[in-house]
Amino acid sequence: MTTAKRYATFRDFYPFYLSEHANRTCRRLHFAGTSIGLACLVTALVTRNPWWVLAGLVAGYLCAWIGHFFFEKNRPATFTYPLYSFMGDWVMWRDILARRITL
């Protein structure tokens, strides 16, 4: 059994994160899930209903995990690197918006 590599910084982790998202459909699902999560967060703030935050987290992770299990066929990094993976979702989302990463 091999142990997972530990990353000291997010900067070191992000190239690994991107390598785990090589499949275009997986990236699209991540982008959609993160966008839905953001919309739910805005709705929670506007309506002052915290249940929208939970809905956003569920929708975001569901989309991402479908992408990994059915399209990328790998184990989501969130299980090993929860904080860095959450950060990676947002950085990848930004990079897709900026067209540094293609959908």
Secondary structure, 3 states (H helix, E strand, C coil): CCCCCCCCCHHHHHHHHHHCCCCHHHHHHHHHHHHHHHHHHHHHHHHCCCHHHHHHHHHHHHHHHHHHHHHHCCCCHHHCCHHHHHHHHHHHHHHHHCCCCCC
